């Protein structure tokens, strides 16, 4: 049962393509300002590491993290999410 | 008639709101702690401005899971009147009680100033003392007030006349310059389909007495009190 201990999930939350990202734009602007060429866009998002140490197997843990990502970590009106299990 | 003002950890306009209800409007009001799991003692519930739970994750994202919000949701589903001001509006959107979301202001700045809003719908319990087209001078103070919803929702809001306030100039003309945060369609406040839940980014409680340079905001609280008085008479 070693694989059940301390499973780690990575959750990426990003703004939907239809939502403007003024922070990403400001970062893009700064990146261009300091001389980097060829960067056409920067979008800012959020990254979460979720550690699970319970009676769940890997698939169950993934399903649980998917639920957490959907219900808590992201707002479906403006954001998408992606879950990766380590 | 009894008003309740919800207090989350991080609320900071709760006392202003309480003051306006008790001293300006002259109605009974209580604070409701966020751990309370019933609001059935009240006729109207106000979610005040502030930074509930530090606004961690997203504005209003943690607050929506507090015990009091389940009670507020149930209260609203039974027709109870719910008003969300600034952070309260953000919480109502996160809770799914109002459509859309409040994004970071388009210019990325926290904006704190008096703005003008035009009353677009006077047929809500919160605006019945207003005239359609009336302009109110009220302050905003937010970093995330940029209203956003998808195109279908916007159509629905327009069709159902649920955009209650739009940012405008002093004459009531909606212009790009008058929009302080990039809000879609200059939306400053919307209501739900049943019209008993309203959220707005401006702070009417900060403009309810002449000494504060505008008393325009109090019309919203008077409208609410009128509605409750009518309801009490009818029952």
Interface residues (C-beta under 8 A of the other chain):
Chain A: X18 X19 X20 X22 X23 X26 X72 X73 X75 X77 X78
Chain B: X57 X58 X61 X65 X93 X94 X99 X100 X101 X103 X104 X105 X106 X107 X108 X148 X149 X150 X182
